[in-house]
Amino acid sequence: MPDLTHFDDKGAAHMVDVSEKKITARVAVAKGKITMEPSTLALIVEGRAKKGDVLGIARLAGIMAAKKTHDLIPLCHPLALSKVSLELTPDVDHNCVNIEATVKTTGQTGVEMEALTAVSIAGLTIYDMVKAVDKAMVISDVRLVLKDGGKSGLFEAS
């Protein structure tokens, strides 16, 4: 098992020192989905939600969350992100909205947590905006699907 870099030799949590790492281009892509009743998805797709443009607001929430990841997850470094994009794609065959986030930076540490946070918060925002009509929605399958850059190089989920 590889060393867990967020713990010192005594097991105490600490922020990883990245000062000696090379500055490289880094990218991470995360995906997830939120499943709901067909009528709830129709409400979103047709723009009939009382709180407004559900997917547009969820996209903005995901972008904002990626930029604030270091405020939410204790040992994450604050990063200057060069790109955060979210695709929210309704899937009427599976009664869900598929969420994909791409995050990029040039720096000394990766952006996996920022991509995962963007997907999670976009899903939570969708939930919040239409929970009045469907409290049984399920946010699921949030996962890293690609990461590149840095010492460990390319990772692609199978």
C-alpha positions as CSV (number, residue, x, y, z in Angstrom):
1,M,0.0,0.0,0.0
2,P,1.5,3.4,-0.9
3,D,2.2,5.9,1.8
4,L,-0.7,8.2,2.7
5,T,0.8,11.7,2.2
6,H,-1.6,13.5,4.4
7,F,-0.3,11.8,7.5
8,D,3.1,12.2,9.2
9,D,5.2,9.3,10.6
10,K,3.2,9.6,13.9
11,G,-0.2,9.4,12.1
12,A,-1.1,13.1,12.6
13,A,-2.9,14.8,9.7
14,H,-1.0,17.5,7.9
15,M,-1.0,19.5,4.6
16,V,1.4,18.0,2.1
17,D,4.4,20.1,1.3
18,V,4.3,20.5,-2.5
19,S,7.0,23.2,-2.7
20,E,9.6,20.9,-4.2
21,K,7.2,19.4,-6.8
22,K,7.5,20.5,-10.5
23,I,5.0,22.9,-11.9
24,T,3.1,21.0,-14.6
25,A,-0.2,21.2,-16.5
26,R,-2.9,19.3,-14.6
27,V,-6.4,18.2,-15.5
28,A,-9.1,16.2,-13.8
29,V,-12.5,15.0,-15.0
30,A,-15.1,13.7,-12.6
31,K,-18.6,12.4,-13.3
32,G,-21.8,11.7,-11.4
33,K,-25.5,11.7,-11.8
34,I,-28.8,12.6,-10.0
35,T,-31.7,10.3,-10.6
36,M,-35.3,11.4,-10.2
37,E,-38.9,10.8,-11.1
38,P,-39.7,11.3,-14.8
39,S,-42.0,14.2,-14.0
40,T,-39.2,16.0,-12.1
41,L,-36.8,15.6,-15.0
42,A,-39.5,17.0,-17.3
43,L,-39.9,20.0,-15.0
44,I,-36.2,20.7,-15.3
45,V,-35.9,20.1,-19.0
46,E,-39.0,22.2,-19.8
47,G,-37.8,25.1,-17.6
48,R,-40.9,24.9,-15.3
49,A,-39.1,24.8,-12.0
50,K,-40.3,27.6,-9.7
51,K,-36.8,28.5,-8.5
52,G,-35.5,29.1,-12.1
53,D,-33.0,27.6,-14.5
54,V,-32.1,24.5,-12.6
55,L,-29.2,23.3,-14.8
56,G,-27.8,26.8,-15.3
57,I,-27.7,27.5,-11.6
58,A,-26.3,24.0,-10.9
59,R,-23.5,24.7,-13.4
60,L,-22.6,27.9,-11.7
61,A,-22.7,26.3,-8.2
62,G,-20.3,23.6,-9.4
63,I,-17.9,26.1,-10.8
64,M,-18.1,28.2,-7.6
65,A,-17.6,25.0,-5.5
66,A,-14.5,24.0,-7.4
67,K,-13.0,27.4,-6.7
68,K,-13.7,27.0,-3.0
69,T,-12.6,23.3,-2.5
70,H,-9.8,24.3,-0.2
71,D,-12.4,26.0,2.1
72,L,-14.4,22.8,2.3
73,I,-11.8,20.0,2.5
74,P,-9.3,20.7,5.3
75,L,-6.0,19.6,3.7
76,C,-6.6,20.8,0.1
77,H,-4.3,23.5,-1.2
78,P,-5.8,26.7,-2.5
79,L,-5.2,26.6,-6.3
80,A,-5.4,29.1,-9.1
81,L,-7.7,27.2,-11.5
82,S,-7.4,28.0,-15.2
83,K,-10.6,26.2,-16.2
84,V,-13.7,24.8,-14.6
85,S,-16.4,23.5,-16.9
86,L,-19.5,21.5,-16.2
87,E,-21.8,19.6,-18.5
88,L,-25.2,18.7,-17.2
89,T,-27.0,16.4,-19.6
90,P,-30.6,15.3,-19.0
91,D,-31.1,11.5,-19.8
92,V,-34.8,10.8,-20.2
93,D,-34.2,7.1,-20.8
94,H,-32.7,6.8,-17.3
95,N,-34.5,9.6,-15.5
96,C,-31.4,11.4,-14.5
97,V,-29.1,14.3,-15.1
98,N,-25.5,13.3,-15.9
99,I,-22.9,15.6,-14.5
100,E,-19.4,16.0,-15.8
101,A,-16.8,18.5,-14.5
102,T,-13.4,19.3,-16.1
103,V,-10.9,21.3,-14.0
104,K,-7.5,22.5,-15.2
105,T,-4.5,24.3,-13.6
106,T,-0.8,24.6,-14.0
107,G,0.8,24.0,-10.6
108,Q,2.4,21.7,-8.1
109,T,-0.6,19.6,-7.1
110,G,-3.6,18.1,-8.9
111,V,-7.2,19.1,-9.3
112,E,-9.0,15.9,-8.6
113,M,-10.8,17.1,-5.5
114,E,-11.9,20.3,-7.3
115,A,-13.5,18.2,-10.1
116,L,-15.2,15.9,-7.6
117,T,-16.4,18.8,-5.5
118,A,-17.9,20.5,-8.6
119,V,-19.9,17.4,-9.5
120,S,-21.1,16.9,-6.0
121,I,-22.3,20.5,-5.5
122,A,-23.9,20.6,-8.9
123,G,-25.9,17.5,-7.9
124,L,-26.8,19.0,-4.5
125,T,-27.9,22.2,-6.2
126,I,-30.3,20.3,-8.5
127,Y,-31.6,18.5,-5.5
128,D,-32.2,21.7,-3.6
129,M,-33.9,23.4,-6.5
130,V,-36.6,20.7,-7.1
131,K,-36.8,18.9,-3.7
132,A,-40.3,20.4,-3.2
133,V,-41.6,18.0,-5.9
134,D,-39.2,15.0,-5.5
135,K,-37.5,14.3,-2.2
136,A,-36.4,10.8,-3.3
137,M,-33.8,11.9,-5.8
138,V,-30.5,10.1,-5.6
139,I,-27.1,11.6,-6.2
140,S,-24.7,8.7,-7.2
141,D,-21.7,7.4,-9.0
142,V,-19.5,10.5,-8.2
143,R,-16.1,9.4,-9.3
144,L,-12.8,10.5,-10.9
145,V,-12.7,9.3,-14.5
146,L,-9.5,11.0,-15.7
147,K,-6.5,12.8,-14.2
148,D,-3.3,13.8,-15.9
149,G,-0.2,15.7,-15.0
150,G,2.3,15.6,-12.2
151,K,4.6,12.8,-11.1
152,S,2.0,10.0,-11.3
153,G,1.0,10.9,-14.8
154,L,-2.2,9.7,-16.5
155,F,-5.0,7.9,-14.8
156,E,-8.1,6.9,-16.7
157,A,-10.9,4.9,-15.0
158,S,-11.9,1.7,-16.7
